[in-house]
Amino acid sequence: MAQGIQYLLSKGCIRNNSPQEIAGFIHTTPGLNKTMIGEYLGEGDEDIIPIMHAYVDYMDFTGLGFLPALRYVRKP
């Protein structure tokens, strides 16, 4: 997926390489494979960790208990 992100950046689909911009794209683009997103964000690479944090910042866990928050799925 990292190569895909680089490709999308080069084509202008993602405006810049800030963690917030990449996370926003991943979070709001329908049809992306959730498993691939999880693998990408879970790599533990130093450059990806800020993207993972920004991605989680886009989620709204308000009013959810622990288990429902773990099962959180973004509503379209």
mmCIF file of the N, C-alpha and C atoms, coordinates in Angstrom:
data_MODEL
# 
_entry.id   MODEL 
# 
loop_
_atom_site.group_PDB 
_atom_site.id 
_atom_site.type_symbol 
_atom_site.label_atom_id 
_atom_site.label_alt_id 
_atom_site.label_comp_id 
_atom_site.label_asym_id 
_atom_site.label_entity_id 
_atom_site.label_seq_id 
_atom_site.pdbx_PDB_ins_code 
_atom_site.Cartn_x 
_atom_site.Cartn_y 
_atom_site.Cartn_z 
_atom_site.occupancy 
_atom_site.B_iso_or_equiv 
_atom_site.pdbx_formal_charge 
_atom_site.auth_seq_id 
_atom_site.auth_comp_id 
_atom_site.auth_asym_id 
_atom_site.auth_atom_id 
_atom_site.pdbx_PDB_model_num 
ATOM 1   N N  . MET A 1 1  ? 0.827   -1.195 0.000  1.00 0.00 ? 1  MET A N  1 
ATOM 2   C CA . MET A 1 1  ? 0.000   0.000  0.000  1.00 0.00 ? 1  MET A CA 1 
ATOM 3   C C  . MET A 1 1  ? 0.862   1.247  0.000  1.00 0.00 ? 1  MET A C  1 
ATOM 4   N N  . ALA A 1 2  ? 2.054   1.171  0.589  1.00 0.00 ? 2  ALA A N  1 
ATOM 5   C CA . ALA A 1 2  ? 2.942   2.339  0.627  1.00 0.00 ? 2  ALA A CA 1 
ATOM 6   C C  . ALA A 1 2  ? 3.251   2.819  -0.790 1.00 0.00 ? 2  ALA A C  1 
ATOM 7   N N  . GLN A 1 3  ? 3.444   1.888  -1.720 1.00 0.00 ? 3  GLN A N  1 
ATOM 8   C CA . GLN A 1 3  ? 3.692   2.274  -3.108 1.00 0.00 ? 3  GLN A CA 1 
ATOM 9   C C  . GLN A 1 3  ? 2.456   2.934  -3.701 1.00 0.00 ? 3  GLN A C  1 
ATOM 10  N N  . GLY A 1 4  ? 1.293   2.444  -3.311 1.00 0.00 ? 4  GLY A N  1 
ATOM 11  C CA . GLY A 1 4  ? 0.052   3.052  -3.788 1.00 0.00 ? 4  GLY A CA 1 
ATOM 12  C C  . GLY A 1 4  ? -0.100  4.477  -3.293 1.00 0.00 ? 4  GLY A C  1 
ATOM 13  N N  . ILE A 1 5  ? 0.266   4.716  -2.033 1.00 0.00 ? 5  ILE A N  1 
ATOM 14  C CA . ILE A 1 5  ? 0.203   6.075  -1.479 1.00 0.00 ? 5  ILE A CA 1 
ATOM 15  C C  . ILE A 1 5  ? 1.152   6.981  -2.255 1.00 0.00 ? 5  ILE A C  1 
ATOM 16  N N  . GLN A 1 6  ? 2.362   6.499  -2.526 1.00 0.00 ? 6  GLN A N  1 
ATOM 17  C CA . GLN A 1 6  ? 3.337   7.292  -3.289 1.00 0.00 ? 6  GLN A CA 1 
ATOM 18  C C  . GLN A 1 6  ? 2.807   7.595  -4.689 1.00 0.00 ? 6  GLN A C  1 
ATOM 19  N N  . TYR A 1 7  ? 2.172   6.623  -5.314 1.00 0.00 ? 7  TYR A N  1 
ATOM 20  C CA . TYR A 1 7  ? 1.597   6.831  -6.639 1.00 0.00 ? 7  TYR A CA 1 
ATOM 21  C C  . TYR A 1 7  ? 0.505   7.898  -6.592 1.00 0.00 ? 7  TYR A C  1 
ATOM 22  N N  . LEU A 1 8  ? -0.388  7.788  -5.612 1.00 0.00 ? 8  LEU A N  1 
ATOM 23  C CA . LEU A 1 8  ? -1.479  8.764  -5.489 1.00 0.00 ? 8  LEU A CA 1 
ATOM 24  C C  . LEU A 1 8  ? -0.952  10.162 -5.205 1.00 0.00 ? 8  LEU A C  1 
ATOM 25  N N  . LEU A 1 9  ? 0.111   10.262 -4.427 1.00 0.00 ? 9  LEU A N  1 
ATOM 26  C CA . LEU A 1 9  ? 0.753   11.553 -4.189 1.00 0.00 ? 9  LEU A CA 1 
ATOM 27  C C  . LEU A 1 9  ? 1.317   12.117 -5.496 1.00 0.00 ? 9  LEU A C  1 
ATOM 28  N N  . SER A 1 10 ? 1.979   11.280 -6.281 1.00 0.00 ? 10 SER A N  1 
ATOM 29  C CA . SER A 1 10 ? 2.595   11.737 -7.534 1.00 0.00 ? 10 SER A CA 1 
ATOM 30  C C  . SER A 1 10 ? 1.554   12.186 -8.547 1.00 0.00 ? 10 SER A C  1 
ATOM 31  N N  . LYS A 1 11 ? 0.353   11.621 -8.475 1.00 0.00 ? 11 LYS A N  1 
ATOM 32  C CA . LYS A 1 11 ? -0.730  11.977 -9.404 1.00 0.00 ? 11 LYS A CA 1 
ATOM 33  C C  . LYS A 1 11 ? -1.619  13.102 -8.867 1.00 0.00 ? 11 LYS A C  1 
ATOM 34  N N  . GLY A 1 12 ? -1.353  13.559 -7.648 1.00 0.00 ? 12 GLY A N  1 
ATOM 35  C CA . GLY A 1 12 ? -2.136  14.654 -7.078 1.00 0.00 ? 12 GLY A CA 1 
ATOM 36  C C  . GLY A 1 12 ? -3.455  14.229 -6.467 1.00 0.00 ? 12 GLY A C  1 
ATOM 37  N N  . CYS A 1 13 ? -3.697  12.928 -6.358 1.00 0.00 ? 13 CYS A N  1 
ATOM 38  C CA . CYS A 1 13 ? -4.939  12.453 -5.734 1.00 0.00 ? 13 CYS A CA 1 
ATOM 39  C C  . CYS A 1 13 ? -4.929  12.726 -4.233 1.00 0.00 ? 13 CYS A C  1 
ATOM 40  N N  . ILE A 1 14 ? -3.740  12.667 -3.658 1.00 0.00 ? 14 ILE A N  1 
ATOM 41  C CA . ILE A 1 14 ? -3.526  13.085 -2.274 1.00 0.00 ? 14 ILE A CA 1 
ATOM 42  C C  . ILE A 1 14 ? -2.671  14.338 -2.376 1.00 0.00 ? 14 ILE A C  1 
ATOM 43  N N  . ARG A 1 15 ? -3.141  15.448 -1.802 1.00 0.00 ? 15 ARG A N  1 
ATOM 44  C CA . ARG A 1 15 ? -2.519  16.757 -2.031 1.00 0.00 ? 15 ARG A CA 1 
ATOM 45  C C  . ARG A 1 15 ? -1.079  16.875 -1.551 1.00 0.00 ? 15 ARG A C  1 
ATOM 46  N N  . ASN A 1 16 ? -0.774  16.298 -0.394 1.00 0.00 ? 16 ASN A N  1 
ATOM 47  C CA . ASN A 1 16 ? 0.589   16.373 0.123  1.00 0.00 ? 16 ASN A CA 1 
ATOM 48  C C  . ASN A 1 16 ? 0.839   15.179 1.027  1.00 0.00 ? 16 ASN A C  1 
ATOM 49  N N  . ASN A 1 17 ? 2.078   15.039 1.473  1.00 0.00 ? 17 ASN A N  1 
ATOM 50  C CA . ASN A 1 17 ? 2.412   13.842 2.255  1.00 0.00 ? 17 ASN A CA 1 
ATOM 51  C C  . ASN A 1 17 ? 2.325   14.046 3.759  1.00 0.00 ? 17 ASN A C  1 
ATOM 52  N N  . SER A 1 18 ? 1.504   15.012 4.196  1.00 0.00 ? 18 SER A N  1 
ATOM 53  C CA . SER A 1 18 ? 1.309   15.178 5.634  1.00 0.00 ? 18 SER A CA 1 
ATOM 54  C C  . SER A 1 18 ? 0.501   13.993 6.166  1.00 0.00 ? 18 SER A C  1 
ATOM 55  N N  . PRO A 1 19 ? 0.774   13.576 7.400  1.00 0.00 ? 19 PRO A N  1 
ATOM 56  C CA . PRO A 1 19 ? 0.007   12.463 7.971  1.00 0.00 ? 19 PRO A CA 1 
ATOM 57  C C  . PRO A 1 19 ? -1.501  12.709 7.941  1.00 0.00 ? 19 PRO A C  1 
ATOM 58  N N  . GLN A 1 20 ? -1.916  13.949 8.198  1.00 0.00 ? 20 GLN A N  1 
ATOM 59  C CA . GLN A 1 20 ? -3.345  14.269 8.211  1.00 0.00 ? 20 GLN A CA 1 
ATOM 60  C C  . GLN A 1 20 ? -3.969  14.110 6.824  1.00 0.00 ? 20 GLN A C  1 
ATOM 61  N N  . GLU A 1 21 ? -3.248  14.524 5.803  1.00 0.00 ? 21 GLU A N  1 
ATOM 62  C CA . GLU A 1 21 ? -3.768  14.420 4.437  1.00 0.00 ? 21 GLU A CA 1 
ATOM 63  C C  . GLU A 1 21 ? -3.889  12.960 4.003  1.00 0.00 ? 21 GLU A C  1 
ATOM 64  N N  . ILE A 1 22 ? -2.870  12.163 4.273  1.00 0.00 ? 22 ILE A N  1 
ATOM 65  C CA . ILE A 1 22 ? -2.897  10.750 3.896  1.00 0.00 ? 22 ILE A CA 1 
ATOM 66  C C  . ILE A 1 22 ? -3.968  10.014 4.694  1.00 0.00 ? 22 ILE A C  1 
ATOM 67  N N  . ALA A 1 23 ? -4.029  10.269 5.998  1.00 0.00 ? 23 ALA A N  1 
ATOM 68  C CA . ALA A 1 23 ? -5.041  9.617  6.840  1.00 0.00 ? 23 ALA A CA 1 
ATOM 69  C C  . ALA A 1 23 ? -6.444  10.015 6.414  1.00 0.00 ? 23 ALA A C  1 
ATOM 70  N N  . GLY A 1 24 ? -6.639  11.283 6.086  1.00 0.00 ? 24 GLY A N  1 
ATOM 71  C CA . GLY A 1 24 ? -7.949  11.743 5.626  1.00 0.00 ? 24 GLY A CA 1 
ATOM 72  C C  . GLY A 1 24 ? -8.373  11.036 4.351  1.00 0.00 ? 24 GLY A C  1 
ATOM 73  N N  . PHE A 1 25 ? -7.442  10.862 3.432  1.00 0.00 ? 25 PHE A N  1 
ATOM 74  C CA . PHE A 1 25 ? -7.741  10.155 2.191  1.00 0.00 ? 25 PHE A CA 1 
ATOM 75  C C  . PHE A 1 25 ? -8.140  8.709  2.483  1.00 0.00 ? 25 PHE A C  1 
ATOM 76  N N  . ILE A 1 26 ? -7.345  8.045  3.303  1.00 0.00 ? 26 ILE A N  1 
ATOM 77  C CA . ILE A 1 26 ? -7.624  6.642  3.638  1.00 0.00 ? 26 ILE A CA 1 
ATOM 78  C C  . ILE A 1 26 ? -8.971  6.520  4.352  1.00 0.00 ? 26 ILE A C  1 
ATOM 79  N N  . HIS A 1 27 ? -9.248  7.464  5.240  1.00 0.00 ? 27 HIS A N  1 
ATOM 80  C CA . HIS A 1 27 ? -10.467 7.384  6.057  1.00 0.00 ? 27 HIS A CA 1 
ATOM 81  C C  . HIS A 1 27 ? -11.732 7.681  5.248  1.00 0.00 ? 27 HIS A C  1 
ATOM 82  N N  . THR A 1 28 ? -11.643 8.550  4.261  1.00 0.00 ? 28 THR A N  1 
ATOM 83  C CA . THR A 1 28 ? -12.858 9.005  3.575  1.00 0.00 ? 28 THR A CA 1 
ATOM 84  C C  . THR A 1 28 ? -13.075 8.394  2.198  1.00 0.00 ? 28 THR A C  1 
ATOM 85  N N  . THR A 1 29 ? -12.117 7.653  1.678  1.00 0.00 ? 29 THR A N  1 
ATOM 86  C CA . THR A 1 29 ? -12.260 7.094  0.337  1.00 0.00 ? 29 THR A CA 1 
ATOM 87  C C  . THR A 1 29 ? -12.974 5.744  0.404  1.00 0.00 ? 29 THR A C  1 
ATOM 88  N N  . PRO A 1 30 ? -14.169 5.666  -0.187 1.00 0.00 ? 30 PRO A N  1 
ATOM 89  C CA . PRO A 1 30 ? -14.903 4.399  -0.155 1.00 0.00 ? 30 PRO A CA 1 
ATOM 90  C C  . PRO A 1 30 ? -14.222 3.352  -1.036 1.00 0.00 ? 30 PRO A C  1 
ATOM 91  N N  . GLY A 1 31 ? -14.404 2.092  -0.666 1.00 0.00 ? 31 GLY A N  1 
ATOM 92  C CA . GLY A 1 31 ? -13.930 0.996  -1.486 1.00 0.00 ? 31 GLY A CA 1 
ATOM 93  C C  . GLY A 1 31 ? -12.517 0.528  -1.207 1.00 0.00 ? 31 GLY A C  1 
ATOM 94  N N  . LEU A 1 32 ? -11.796 1.206  -0.316 1.00 0.00 ? 32 LEU A N  1 
ATOM 95  C CA . LEU A 1 32 ? -10.447 0.744  0.005  1.00 0.00 ? 32 LEU A CA 1 
ATOM 96  C C  . LEU A 1 32 ? -10.539 -0.518 0.854  1.00 0.00 ? 32 LEU A C  1 
ATOM 97  N N  . ASN A 1 33 ? -9.638  -1.435 0.632  1.00 0.00 ? 33 ASN A N  1 
ATOM 98  C CA . ASN A 1 33 ? -9.621  -2.705 1.338  1.00 0.00 ? 33 ASN A CA 1 
ATOM 99  C C  . ASN A 1 33 ? -9.203  -2.484 2.797  1.00 0.00 ? 33 ASN A C  1 
ATOM 100 N N  . LYS A 1 34 ? -10.091 -2.800 3.729  1.00 0.00 ? 34 LYS A N  1 
ATOM 101 C CA . LYS A 1 34 ? -9.829  -2.569 5.159  1.00 0.00 ? 34 LYS A CA 1 
ATOM 102 C C  . LYS A 1 34 ? -8.648  -3.387 5.670  1.00 0.00 ? 34 LYS A C  1 
ATOM 103 N N  . THR A 1 35 ? -8.479  -4.586 5.133  1.00 0.00 ? 35 THR A N  1 
ATOM 104 C CA . THR A 1 35 ? -7.345  -5.415 5.540  1.00 0.00 ? 35 THR A CA 1 
ATOM 105 C C  . THR A 1 35 ? -6.035  -4.757 5.120  1.00 0.00 ? 35 THR A C  1 
ATOM 106 N N  . MET A 1 36 ? -6.006  -4.239 3.897  1.00 0.00 ? 36 MET A N  1 
ATOM 107 C CA . MET A 1 36 ? -4.802  -3.562 3.398  1.00 0.00 ? 36 MET A CA 1 
ATOM 108 C C  . MET A 1 36 ? -4.512  -2.311 4.216  1.00 0.00 ? 36 MET A C  1 
ATOM 109 N N  . ILE A 1 37 ? -5.557  -1.574 4.577  1.00 0.00 ? 37 ILE A N  1 
ATOM 110 C CA . ILE A 1 37 ? -5.377  -0.377 5.407  1.00 0.00 ? 37 ILE A CA 1 
ATOM 111 C C  . ILE A 1 37 ? -4.770  -0.778 6.747  1.00 0.00 ? 37 ILE A C  1 
ATOM 112 N N  . GLY A 1 38 ? -5.324  -1.820 7.358  1.00 0.00 ? 38 GLY A N  1 
ATOM 113 C CA . GLY A 1 38 ? -4.813  -2.298 8.642  1.00 0.00 ? 38 GLY A CA 1 
ATOM 114 C C  . GLY A 1 38 ? -3.365  -2.740 8.564  1.00 0.00 ? 38 GLY A C  1 
ATOM 115 N N  . GLU A 1 39 ? -3.025  -3.450 7.496  1.00 0.00 ? 39 GLU A N  1 
ATOM 116 C CA . GLU A 1 39 ? -1.639  -3.893 7.322  1.00 0.00 ? 39 GLU A CA 1 
ATOM 117 C C  . GLU A 1 39 ? -0.705  -2.704 7.139  1.00 0.00 ? 39 GLU A C  1 
ATOM 118 N N  . TYR A 1 40 ? -1.132  -1.731 6.347  1.00 0.00 ? 40 TYR A N  1 
ATOM 119 C CA . TYR A 1 40 ? -0.324  -0.529 6.108  1.00 0.00 ? 40 TYR A CA 1 
ATOM 120 C C  . TYR A 1 40 ? -0.105  0.246  7.404  1.00 0.00 ? 40 TYR A C  1 
ATOM 121 N N  . LEU A 1 41 ? -1.183  0.515  8.116  1.00 0.00 ? 41 LEU A N  1 
ATOM 122 C CA . LEU A 1 41 ? -1.075  1.315  9.340  1.00 0.00 ? 41 LEU A CA 1 
ATOM 123 C C  . LEU A 1 41 ? -0.403  0.546  10.470 1.00 0.00 ? 41 LEU A C  1 
ATOM 124 N N  . GLY A 1 42 ? -0.431  -0.762 10.418 1.00 0.00 ? 42 GLY A N  1 
ATOM 125 C CA . GLY A 1 42 ? 0.149   -1.572 11.477 1.00 0.00 ? 42 GLY A CA 1 
ATOM 126 C C  . GLY A 1 42 ? 1.588   -2.000 11.236 1.00 0.00 ? 42 GLY A C  1 
ATOM 127 N N  . GLU A 1 43 ? 2.199   -1.517 10.180 1.00 0.00 ? 43 GLU A N  1 
ATOM 128 C CA . GLU A 1 43 ? 3.567   -1.919 9.851  1.00 0.00 ? 43 GLU A CA 1 
ATOM 129 C C  . GLU A 1 43 ? 4.576   -1.539 10.925 1.00 0.00 ? 43 GLU A C  1 
ATOM 130 N N  . GLY A 1 44 ? 4.308   -0.482 11.665 1.00 0.00 ? 44 GLY A N  1 
ATOM 131 C CA . GLY A 1 44 ? 5.234   -0.041 12.698 1.00 0.00 ? 44 GLY A CA 1 
ATOM 132 C C  . GLY A 1 44 ? 6.379   0.792  12.161 1.00 0.00 ? 44 GLY A C  1 
ATOM 133 N N  . ASP A 1 45 ? 6.369   1.083  10.885 1.00 0.00 ? 45 ASP A N  1 
ATOM 134 C CA . ASP A 1 45 ? 7.383   1.932  10.267 1.00 0.00 ? 45 ASP A CA 1 
ATOM 135 C C  . ASP A 1 45 ? 7.312   3.331  10.875 1.00 0.00 ? 45 ASP A C  1 
ATOM 136 N N  . GLU A 1 46 ? 8.462   3.907  11.173 1.00 0.00 ? 46 GLU A N  1 
ATOM 137 C CA . GLU A 1 46 ? 8.509   5.240  11.803 1.00 0.00 ? 46 GLU A CA 1 
ATOM 138 C C  . GLU A 1 46 ? 7.739   6.293  11.022 1.00 0.00 ? 46 GLU A C  1 
ATOM 139 N N  . ASP A 1 47 ? 7.725   6.192  9.686  1.00 0.00 ? 47 ASP A N  1 
ATOM 140 C CA . ASP A 1 47 ? 7.032   7.176  8.857  1.00 0.00 ? 47 ASP A CA 1 
ATOM 141 C C  . ASP A 1 47 ? 5.521   6.967  8.855  1.00 0.00 ? 47 ASP A C  1 
ATOM 142 N N  . ILE A 1 48 ? 5.081   5.759  9.170  1.00 0.00 ? 48 ILE A N  1 
ATOM 143 C CA . ILE A 1 48 ? 3.649   5.446  9.107  1.00 0.00 ? 48 ILE A CA 1 
ATOM 144 C C  . ILE A 1 48 ? 2.948   5.683  10.441 1.00 0.00 ? 48 ILE A C  1 
ATOM 145 N N  . ILE A 1 49 ? 3.676   5.629  11.533 1.00 0.00 ? 49 ILE A N  1 
ATOM 146 C CA . ILE A 1 49 ? 3.066   5.821  12.860 1.00 0.00 ? 49 ILE A CA 1 
ATOM 147 C C  . ILE A 1 49 ? 2.298   7.150  12.959 1.00 0.00 ? 49 ILE A C  1 
ATOM 148 N N  . PRO A 1 50 ? 2.856   8.279  12.484 1.00 0.00 ? 50 PRO A N  1 
ATOM 149 C CA . PRO A 1 50 ? 2.066   9.519  12.545 1.00 0.00 ? 50 PRO A CA 1 
ATOM 150 C C  . PRO A 1 50 ? 0.790   9.449  11.698 1.00 0.00 ? 50 PRO A C  1 
ATOM 151 N N  . ILE A 1 51 ? 0.825   8.693  10.596 1.00 0.00 ? 51 ILE A N  1 
ATOM 152 C CA . ILE A 1 51 ? -0.367  8.522  9.761  1.00 0.00 ? 51 ILE A CA 1 
ATOM 153 C C  . ILE A 1 51 ? -1.406  7.712  10.515 1.00 0.00 ? 51 ILE A C  1 
ATOM 154 N N  . MET A 1 52 ? -0.956  6.666  11.219 1.00 0.00 ? 52 MET A N  1 
ATOM 155 C CA . MET A 1 52 ? -1.861  5.851  12.025 1.00 0.00 ? 52 MET A CA 1 
ATOM 156 C C  . MET A 1 52 ? -2.532  6.709  13.105 1.00 0.00 ? 52 MET A C  1 
ATOM 157 N N  . HIS A 1 53 ? -1.765  7.546  13.768 1.00 0.00 ? 53 HIS A N  1 
ATOM 158 C CA . HIS A 1 53 ? -2.329  8.415  14.811 1.00 0.00 ? 53 HIS A CA 1 
ATOM 159 C C  . HIS A 1 53 ? -3.335  9.388  14.202 1.00 0.00 ? 53 HIS A C  1 
ATOM 160 N N  . ALA A 1 54 ? -2.999  9.968  13.057 1.00 0.00 ? 54 ALA A N  1 
ATOM 161 C CA . ALA A 1 54 ? -3.927  10.896 12.394 1.00 0.00 ? 54 ALA A CA 1 
ATOM 162 C C  . ALA A 1 54 ? -5.194  10.167 11.962 1.00 0.00 ? 54 ALA A C  1 
ATOM 163 N N  . TYR A 1 55 ? -5.065  8.923  11.503 1.00 0.00 ? 55 TYR A N  1 
ATOM 164 C CA . TYR A 1 55 ? -6.224  8.123  11.089 1.00 0.00 ? 55 TYR A CA 1 
ATOM 165 C C  . TYR A 1 55 ? -7.176  7.917  12.259 1.00 0.00 ? 55 TYR A C  1 
ATOM 166 N N  . VAL A 1 56 ? -6.628  7.554  13.408 1.00 0.00 ? 56 VAL A N  1 
ATOM 167 C CA . VAL A 1 56 ? -7.456  7.341  14.602 1.00 0.00 ? 56 VAL A CA 1 
ATOM 168 C C  . VAL A 1 56 ? -8.119  8.647  15.030 1.00 0.00 ? 56 VAL A C  1 
ATOM 169 N N  . ASP A 1 57 ? -7.435  9.776  14.845 1.00 0.00 ? 57 ASP A N  1 
ATOM 170 C CA . ASP A 1 57 ? -8.014  11.076 15.190 1.00 0.00 ? 57 ASP A CA 1 
ATOM 171 C C  . ASP A 1 57 ? -9.268  11.378 14.377 1.00 0.00 ? 57 ASP A C  1 
ATOM 172 N N  . TYR A 1 58 ? -9.389  10.789 13.180 1.00 0.00 ? 58 TYR A N  1 
ATOM 173 C CA . TYR A 1 58 ? -10.583 11.000 12.355 1.00 0.00 ? 58 TYR A CA 1 
ATOM 174 C C  . TYR A 1 58 ? -11.799 10.224 12.866 1.00 0.00 ? 58 TYR A C  1 
ATOM 175 N N  . MET A 1 59 ? -11.593 9.277  13.748 1.00 0.00 ? 59 MET A N  1 
ATOM 176 C CA . MET A 1 59 ? -12.687 8.449  14.244 1.00 0.00 ? 59 MET A CA 1 
ATOM 177 C C  . MET A 1 59 ? -13.366 9.110  15.439 1.00 0.00 ? 59 MET A C  1 
ATOM 178 N N  . ASP A 1 60 ? -14.660 8.896  15.541 1.00 0.00 ? 60 ASP A N  1 
ATOM 179 C CA . ASP A 1 60 ? -15.440 9.457  16.647 1.00 0.00 ? 60 ASP A CA 1 
ATOM 180 C C  . ASP A 1 60 ? -15.957 8.317  17.520 1.00 0.00 ? 60 ASP A C  1 
ATOM 181 N N  . PHE A 1 61 ? -15.357 8.168  18.690 1.00 0.00 ? 61 PHE A N  1 
ATOM 182 C CA . PHE A 1 61 ? -15.731 7.105  19.612 1.00 0.00 ? 61 PHE A CA 1 
ATOM 183 C C  . PHE A 1 61 ? -16.683 7.604  20.705 1.00 0.00 ? 61 PHE A C  1 
ATOM 184 N N  . THR A 1 62 ? -17.234 8.784  20.545 1.00 0.00 ? 62 THR A N  1 
ATOM 185 C CA . THR A 1 62 ? -18.107 9.378  21.538 1.00 0.00 ? 62 THR A CA 1 
ATOM 186 C C  . THR A 1 62 ? -19.269 8.445  21.865 1.00 0.00 ? 62 THR A C  1 
ATOM 187 N N  . GLY A 1 63 ? -19.455 8.180  23.147 1.00 0.00 ? 63 GLY A N  1 
ATOM 188 C CA . GLY A 1 63 ? -20.578 7.387  23.608 1.00 0.00 ? 63 GLY A CA 1 
ATOM 189 C C  . GLY A 1 63 ? -20.408 5.879  23.449 1.00 0.00 ? 63 GLY A C  1 
ATOM 190 N N  . LEU A 1 64 ? -19.252 5.447  22.972 1.00 0.00 ? 64 LEU A N  1 
ATOM 191 C CA . LEU A 1 64 ? -19.030 4.016  22.801 1.00 0.00 ? 64 LEU A CA 1 
ATOM 192 C C  . LEU A 1 64 ? -18.266 3.443  23.985 1.00 0.00 ? 64 LEU A C  1 
ATOM 193 N N  . GLY A 1 65 ? -18.640 2.252  24.398 1.00 0.00 ? 65 GLY A N  1 
ATOM 194 C CA . GLY A 1 65 ? -17.866 1.537  25.399 1.00 0.00 ? 65 GLY A CA 1 
ATOM 195 C C  . GLY A 1 65 ? -16.632 0.934  24.746 1.00 0.00 ? 65 GLY A C  1 
ATOM 196 N N  . PHE A 1 66 ? -15.834 0.244  25.531 1.00 0.00 ? 66 PHE A N  1 
ATOM 197 C CA . PHE A 1 66 ? -14.576 -0.300 25.035 1.00 0.00 ? 66 PHE A CA 1 
ATOM 198 C C  . PHE A 1 66 ? -14.776 -1.288 23.883 1.00 0.00 ? 66 PHE A C  1 
ATOM 199 N N  . LEU A 1 67 ? -15.619 -2.312 24.073 1.00 0.00 ? 67 LEU A N  1 
ATOM 200 C CA . LEU A 1 67 ? -15.806 -3.314 23.029 1.00 0.00 ? 67 LEU A CA 1 
ATOM 201 C C  . LEU A 1 67 ? -16.445 -2.748 21.763 1.00 0.00 ? 67 LEU A C  1 
ATOM 202 N N  . PRO A 1 68 ? -17.486 -1.930 21.871 1.00 0.00 ? 68 PRO A N  1 
ATOM 203 C CA . PRO A 1 68 ? -18.022 -1.332 20.641 1.00 0.00 ? 68 PRO A CA 1 
ATOM 204 C C  . PRO A 1 68 ? -16.992 -0.445 19.926 1.00 0.00 ? 68 PRO A C  1 
ATOM 205 N N  . ALA A 1 69 ? -16.141 0.228  20.688 1.00 0.00 ? 69 ALA A N  1 
ATOM 206 C CA . ALA A 1 69 ? -15.107 1.057  20.065 1.00 0.00 ? 69 ALA A CA 1 
ATOM 207 C C  . ALA A 1 69 ? -14.109 0.187  19.302 1.00 0.00 ? 69 ALA A C  1 
ATOM 208 N N  . LEU A 1 70 ? -13.783 -0.996 19.844 1.00 0.00 ? 70 LEU A N  1 
ATOM 209 C CA . LEU A 1 70 ? -12.886 -1.915 19.137 1.00 0.00 ? 70 LEU A CA 1 
ATOM 210 C C  . LEU A 1 70 ? -13.498 -2.404 17.828 1.00 0.00 ? 70 LEU A C  1 
ATOM 211 N N  . ARG A 1 71 ? -14.813 -2.497 17.803 1.00 0.00 ? 71 ARG A N  1 
ATOM 212 C CA . ARG A 1 71 ? -15.512 -2.991 16.607 1.00 0.00 ? 71 ARG A CA 1 
ATOM 213 C C  . ARG A 1 71 ? -15.987 -1.858 15.713 1.00 0.00 ? 71 ARG A C  1 
ATOM 214 N N  . TYR A 1 72 ? -15.586 -0.663 16.026 1.00 0.00 ? 72 TYR A N  1 
ATOM 215 C CA . TYR A 1 72 ? -16.018 0.537  15.308 1.00 0.00 ? 72 TYR A CA 1 
ATOM 216 C C  . TYR A 1 72 ? -15.833 0.388  13.795 1.00 0.00 ? 72 TYR A C  1 
ATOM 217 N N  . VAL A 1 73 ? -16.888 0.696  13.074 1.00 0.00 ? 73 VAL A N  1 
ATOM 218 C CA . VAL A 1 73 ? -16.835 0.748  11.615 1.00 0.00 ? 73 VAL A CA 1 
ATOM 219 C C  . VAL A 1 73 ? -17.404 2.093  11.213 1.00 0.00 ? 73 VAL A C  1 
ATOM 220 N N  . ARG A 1 74 ? -16.627 2.811  10.411 1.00 0.00 ? 74 ARG A N  1 
ATOM 221 C CA . ARG A 1 74 ? -17.075 4.142  9.959  1.00 0.00 ? 74 ARG A CA 1 
ATOM 222 C C  . ARG A 1 74 ? -18.335 4.010  9.119  1.00 0.00 ? 74 ARG A C  1 
ATOM 223 N N  . LYS A 1 75 ? -19.306 4.847  9.422  1.00 0.00 ? 75 LYS A N  1 
ATOM 224 C CA . LYS A 1 75 ? -20.533 4.884  8.635  1.00 0.00 ? 75 LYS A CA 1 
ATOM 225 C C  . LYS A 1 75 ? -20.299 5.755  7.406  1.00 0.00 ? 75 LYS A C  1 
ATOM 226 N N  . PRO A 1 76 ? -20.736 5.287  6.225  1.00 0.00 ? 76 PRO A N  1 
ATOM 227 C CA . PRO A 1 76 ? -20.529 6.074  4.989  1.00 0.00 ? 76 PRO A CA 1 
ATOM 228 C C  . PRO A 1 76 ? -21.281 7.383  5.024  1.00 0.00 ? 76 PRO A C  1 
# 
